[in-house]
Amino acid sequence: MADAPQRKRAFDTYDLTLVETREIAPRNKHLRFALPAGKELGFHAGQYAQLFIPHEGGVRRRAYSIASSPWHADYFELCVTLVDGGISSTYLHNMKVGDKIQGMVPLGHFLIKDESRDFVFIATGSGVAPFRAMVHDMAHRNLPRELYLIYGHRYEPDIIYRAEWENLAKRYPRFHFLFTLSRDTNWKGERGYVQEKVAAFVPNLKEKAYYICGLNNMVTAVNERLLSLGVPKEQIFFERYD
Ligand SMILES: Cc1cc2nc3c(=O)[nH]c(=O)nc-3n(C[C@H](O)[C@H](O)[C@H](O)COP(=O)(O)OP(=O)(O)OC[C@H]3O[C@@H](n4cnc5c(N)ncnc54)[C@H](O)[C@@H]3O)c2cc1C
């Protein structure tokens, strides 16, 4: 098993260049930002970038979880959900390859501190971003832990990085995923909310470490469900987006 990449991890402000942008779901874009030539970014999976969004002559600062593996040092990737009327998400969705933006990175403490347990990652929407970084990092290091992802959306086309999760599970048998959709009546897979799926999907559930990420209502609902199932609160970690 390889160790995590060892590079400087202090945060800094960078001039970032958008080098890739693609729509990955109806309201979601995957964005890759390159650091200035010669700069290397050291970060832990789970951290975020704070982008400085130009707005009405000033800047608005917004946080976005890094969705790429810490093993790539000269760029990082984000996935951004378009929020109706949202200043930052609209700006980022309109950026073109070659555009520049300033950002502070890496920030945040939503990190894996203990790798002695199997992991359960629970997300809705772009809350899956930090788990993409974590799962790629763990797979890269061949971490001898079972990894479970419970990932919720409303409709099938909304599922972000779907082919990637499916391929990862084939290459890395310790990775197990479950998609659950709350509104798609044509979906043949699991239906309902993420918190309803834990008990049936996760074996020995009291032994696992839980990481939850997304909007506050979901995080609260999952946390309450885990506690009611008897998971010790010391084994539950979360990041709220709003
Ligand atoms: C640590 C952290 C990491 C984050 N990572 C991501 C990420 O990886 N991808 C991502 O898309 N967003 C992420 N967010 C949310 C992001 O920072 C912005 O809040 C979001 O993009 C909305 O900003 P905006 O300027 O477009 O909207 P604003 O003009 O600030 O309006 C926001 C309004 O929209 C509502 N809203 C609806 N949907 C969302 C949503 N998905 N997120 C936030 N507010 C919402 C809020 O309640 C609020 O009323 C993260 C937030 C935090 C704190």
The ligand as an SDF file (V2000), in Angstrom:
LIG
                    3D

 53 58  0  0  0  0  0  0  0  0999 V2000
  -17.1560   23.3980    2.0970 C   0  0  0  0  0  0  0  0  0  0  0  0
  -18.1230   23.5770    0.9390 C   0  0  0  0  0  0  0  0  0  0  0  0
  -17.9260   22.8640   -0.2310 C   0  0  0  0  0  0  0  0  0  0  0  0
  -18.8040   23.0190   -1.3050 C   0  0  0  0  0  0  0  0  0  0  0  0
  -18.6040   22.2660   -2.4240 N   0  0  0  0  0  0  0  0  0  0  0  0
  -19.4620   22.3780   -3.4630 C   0  0  0  0  0  0  0  0  0  0  0  0
  -19.2950   21.5610   -4.6240 C   0  0  0  0  0  0  0  0  0  0  0  0
  -18.3700   20.7360   -4.7190 O   0  0  0  0  0  0  0  0  0  0  0  0
  -20.1740   21.7300   -5.6540 N   0  0  0  0  0  0  0  0  0  0  0  0
  -21.2230   22.6300   -5.5700 C   0  0  0  0  0  0  0  0  0  0  0  0
  -21.9940   22.7390   -6.5450 O   0  0  0  0  0  0  0  0  0  0  0  0
  -21.4050   23.4080   -4.4720 N   0  0  0  0  0  0  0  0  0  0  0  0
  -20.5560   23.3140   -3.4350 C   0  0  0  0  0  0  0  0  0  0  0  0
  -20.7260   24.1080   -2.3300 N   0  0  0  0  0  0  0  0  0  0  0  0
  -21.7680   25.1620   -2.3660 C   0  0  0  0  0  0  0  0  0  0  0  0
  -21.1520   26.4290   -3.0280 C   0  0  0  0  0  0  0  0  0  0  0  0
  -20.1480   26.9740   -2.1810 O   0  0  0  0  0  0  0  0  0  0  0  0
  -22.1670   27.5300   -3.2850 C   0  0  0  0  0  0  0  0  0  0  0  0
  -22.8610   27.8050   -2.0870 O   0  0  0  0  0  0  0  0  0  0  0  0
  -23.1680   27.1530   -4.3730 C   0  0  0  0  0  0  0  0  0  0  0  0
  -22.4890   26.9560   -5.6140 O   0  0  0  0  0  0  0  0  0  0  0  0
  -24.1970   28.2990   -4.5430 C   0  0  0  0  0  0  0  0  0  0  0  0
  -23.4750   29.4910   -4.7660 O   0  0  0  0  0  0  0  0  0  0  0  0
  -24.0580   30.6000   -5.7330 P   0  0  0  0  0  0  0  0  0  0  0  0
  -23.1960   31.8310   -5.6140 O   0  0  0  0  0  0  0  0  0  0  0  0
  -24.2880   30.0560   -7.1130 O   0  0  0  0  0  0  0  0  0  0  0  0
  -25.4970   30.8810   -5.1040 O   0  0  0  0  0  0  0  0  0  0  0  0
  -25.9070   32.1130   -4.1600 P   0  0  0  0  0  0  0  0  0  0  0  0
  -26.0440   33.3450   -5.0130 O   0  0  0  0  0  0  0  0  0  0  0  0
  -24.9890   32.1940   -2.9870 O   0  0  0  0  0  0  0  0  0  0  0  0
  -27.3420   31.5770   -3.6860 O   0  0  0  0  0  0  0  0  0  0  0  0
  -27.3700   30.3970   -2.8940 C   0  0  0  0  0  0  0  0  0  0  0  0
  -28.8140   30.0720   -2.5410 C   0  0  0  0  0  0  0  0  0  0  0  0
  -29.1490   28.8530   -3.2040 O   0  0  0  0  0  0  0  0  0  0  0  0
  -29.5190   27.8300   -2.2550 C   0  0  0  0  0  0  0  0  0  0  0  0
  -28.9470   26.5810   -2.8000 N   0  0  0  0  0  0  0  0  0  0  0  0
  -29.6200   25.7360   -3.6020 C   0  0  0  0  0  0  0  0  0  0  0  0
  -28.8300   24.7070   -3.9770 N   0  0  0  0  0  0  0  0  0  0  0  0
  -27.6150   24.8980   -3.4160 C   0  0  0  0  0  0  0  0  0  0  0  0
  -26.3850   24.1810   -3.4320 C   0  0  0  0  0  0  0  0  0  0  0  0
  -26.2350   23.0430   -4.1300 N   0  0  0  0  0  0  0  0  0  0  0  0
  -25.3510   24.6630   -2.7200 N   0  0  0  0  0  0  0  0  0  0  0  0
  -25.4880   25.8140   -2.0190 C   0  0  0  0  0  0  0  0  0  0  0  0
  -26.6130   26.5420   -1.9770 N   0  0  0  0  0  0  0  0  0  0  0  0
  -27.6870   26.0960   -2.6630 C   0  0  0  0  0  0  0  0  0  0  0  0
  -28.9610   28.3120   -0.9180 C   0  0  0  0  0  0  0  0  0  0  0  0
  -29.7450   27.8710    0.1510 O   0  0  0  0  0  0  0  0  0  0  0  0
  -28.9960   29.8310   -1.0740 C   0  0  0  0  0  0  0  0  0  0  0  0
  -30.2850   30.3290   -0.7060 O   0  0  0  0  0  0  0  0  0  0  0  0
  -19.8800   23.9530   -1.2240 C   0  0  0  0  0  0  0  0  0  0  0  0
  -20.0730   24.6820   -0.0350 C   0  0  0  0  0  0  0  0  0  0  0  0
  -19.2090   24.4900    1.0260 C   0  0  0  0  0  0  0  0  0  0  0  0
  -19.4490   25.2900    2.2910 C   0  0  0  0  0  0  0  0  0  0  0  0
  1  2  1  0
  2  3  1  0
  2 52  2  0
  3  4  2  0
  4  5  1  0
  4 50  1  0
  5  6  2  0
  6  7  1  0
  6 13  1  0
  7  8  2  0
  7  9  1  0
  9 10  1  0
 10 11  2  0
 10 12  1  0
 12 13  2  0
 13 14  1  0
 14 15  1  0
 14 50  1  0
 15 16  1  0
 16 17  1  0
 16 18  1  0
 18 19  1  0
 18 20  1  0
 20 21  1  0
 20 22  1  0
 22 23  1  0
 23 24  1  0
 24 25  2  0
 24 26  1  0
 24 27  1  0
 27 28  1  0
 28 29  2  0
 28 30  1  0
 28 31  1  0
 31 32  1  0
 32 33  1  0
 33 34  1  0
 33 48  1  0
 34 35  1  0
 35 36  1  0
 35 46  1  0
 36 37  1  0
 36 45  1  0
 37 38  2  0
 38 39  1  0
 39 40  1  0
 39 45  2  0
 40 41  1  0
 40 42  2  0
 42 43  1  0
 43 44  2  0
 44 45  1  0
 46 47  1  0
 46 48  1  0
 48 49  1  0
 50 51  2  0
 51 52  1  0
 52 53  1  0
M  END
$$$$
